[in-house]
């Protein structure tokens, strides 16, 4: 029987293989269709006890296409390659975060 290698799991979708940019784009597309506002956060440490991550710019209130958000993800990746990066989505009606998923882990080809 083959088992998965031991590694820390993070956010939504963390039990799946690393997401490609096309898969990240589809998740962001879903976020925008639901009327949620995406934002990008990064942090050097992935300890689950750390609840506050640094926000990459302001939430993308004016984003209309997934490509706009993905461009910001790629800019964050190039500026902070040694950090964990995630996309979070906020619901302005419920006034809370409704989705988050990891888009980059340091020392990994893609996630």
Backbone torsions as a table, in degrees:
resi	resn	phi	psi	omega
1	UNK	NA	132.0	179.6
2	UNK	-95.9	136.7	177.8
3	UNK	-117.7	161.3	177.4
4	UNK	-74.3	147.7	176.7
5	UNK	-65.6	150.4	-179.8
6	UNK	-71.0	125.4	175.0
7	UNK	-157.8	156.4	179.7
8	UNK	-73.8	136.6	175.5
9	UNK	-100.9	145.2	-168.0
10	UNK	-112.6	-91.8	-171.5
11	UNK	-108.5	-164.6	173.6
12	UNK	-53.2	141.3	177.2
13	UNK	73.0	8.9	-175.4
14	UNK	-72.4	-14.2	178.6
15	UNK	-87.8	-4.5	177.2
16	UNK	-88.8	163.0	172.7
17	UNK	-60.3	163.3	179.9
18	UNK	-53.0	139.9	-178.9
19	UNK	-80.2	137.9	173.8
20	UNK	-81.6	169.1	177.4
21	UNK	-62.0	-33.1	178.0
22	UNK	-66.2	-39.9	178.3
23	UNK	-70.2	-37.9	175.5
24	UNK	-62.2	-41.6	178.9
25	UNK	-59.8	-41.3	179.2
26	UNK	-66.3	-37.5	177.2
27	UNK	-65.8	-41.3	178.6
28	UNK	-67.1	-38.5	177.2
29	UNK	-58.9	-43.9	176.9
30	UNK	-60.2	-45.0	179.1
31	UNK	-56.6	-47.4	-178.7
32	UNK	-67.4	-38.2	178.6
33	UNK	-64.8	-29.9	178.4
34	UNK	-78.5	-8.0	-179.6
35	UNK	85.0	14.5	178.9
36	UNK	-84.8	158.1	178.6
37	UNK	-103.5	119.4	-179.8
38	UNK	-81.4	151.6	173.6
39	UNK	-144.3	158.3	-179.0
40	UNK	-118.3	130.6	179.1
41	UNK	-124.7	151.9	177.4
42	UNK	-142.3	156.6	179.4
43	UNK	-160.1	145.5	179.6
44	UNK	-77.2	-25.3	-178.2
45	UNK	-113.0	143.2	-178.6
46	UNK	-110.0	18.2	-179.3
47	UNK	-57.3	128.4	-178.7
48	UNK	-61.2	-19.4	179.5
49	UNK	-75.4	-14.5	179.0
50	UNK	-86.3	110.5	-176.7
51	UNK	-95.7	-17.0	-175.9
52	UNK	-110.3	116.2	177.1
53	UNK	-106.2	161.1	178.5
54	UNK	-79.0	132.8	-179.5
55	UNK	-84.1	129.5	175.5
56	UNK	-83.5	106.4	-175.7
57	UNK	59.6	-162.2	176.4
58	UNK	-89.9	162.8	173.1
59	UNK	-54.4	148.9	-174.2
60	UNK	-86.6	72.1	-177.1
61	UNK	-63.0	-31.9	-176.1
62	UNK	-96.7	7.0	-179.0
63	UNK	-67.1	127.5	179.6
64	UNK	-110.6	-24.9	-178.1
65	UNK	-126.0	152.2	177.5
66	UNK	-62.5	-28.0	-178.7
67	UNK	-64.4	-33.3	177.0
68	UNK	-63.7	-43.3	-179.4
69	UNK	-70.1	-43.3	-179.9
70	UNK	-63.1	-34.8	176.2
71	UNK	-62.1	-39.2	177.6
72	UNK	-69.9	-36.3	176.0
73	UNK	-61.3	-45.5	-179.3
74	UNK	-66.5	-35.8	176.3
75	UNK	-65.6	-40.4	177.5
76	UNK	-65.9	-41.0	177.3
77	UNK	-58.8	-44.0	-177.5
78	UNK	-72.6	-30.4	178.9
79	UNK	-79.3	-33.8	-177.0
80	UNK	-130.6	67.3	-177.3
81	UNK	-67.4	-20.0	-179.6
82	UNK	-93.2	11.7	-177.6
83	UNK	-113.2	157.2	170.6
84	UNK	-80.5	137.8	-177.9
85	UNK	-128.7	134.9	177.8
86	UNK	-135.9	155.6	174.1
87	UNK	-105.1	129.1	177.3
88	UNK	-118.4	153.1	-179.8
89	UNK	-124.4	136.1	-179.5
90	UNK	-115.0	140.2	176.1
91	UNK	-101.1	118.8	-177.4
92	UNK	-75.7	-15.1	176.9
93	UNK	-81.9	-51.1	179.6
94	UNK	-77.1	-15.5	-179.0
95	UNK	60.0	45.8	-180.0
96	UNK	-153.5	168.5	174.5
97	UNK	-79.0	132.0	-177.1
98	UNK	-114.9	-14.4	-178.7
99	UNK	-155.8	146.3	169.8
100	UNK	-154.4	144.8	176.8
101	UNK	-153.0	146.7	-177.4
102	UNK	-76.8	134.6	178.1
103	UNK	-118.0	-10.7	178.8
104	UNK	-155.4	131.6	171.1
105	UNK	-120.6	135.4	179.1
106	UNK	-64.1	152.4	-180.0
107	UNK	61.6	26.6	175.2
108	UNK	-132.0	144.8	-178.7
109	UNK	-62.0	-39.7	-179.0
110	UNK	-164.4	138.5	168.5
111	UNK	-171.9	NA	NA
